């Protein structure tokens, strides 16, 4: 099951939860206040360059110039 990020509309707690694709858009219960008023957030995926400097790098398994052809 995929991992989704949510924010509670009652207490503004951000939390992650594994739910099925079919349940991803349903309101999820906040683990802090118990409210079921939550909103799914857009997840951003990034990786660091491994040096601990916090620089974000991107890579592609497509090779080439990174352009779509």
Long-range contacts (C-beta under 8 A, 24 or more apart in sequence): 4-28, 4-40, 4-41, 4-43, 5-40, 5-41, 5-42, 5-43, 6-30, 6-38, 6-39, 6-40, 6-41, 7-38, 7-39, 7-41, 8-32, 8-33, 8-35, 8-37, 8-38, 9-35, 9-37, 9-38, 9-39, 10-35, 10-37, 11-35, 14-41
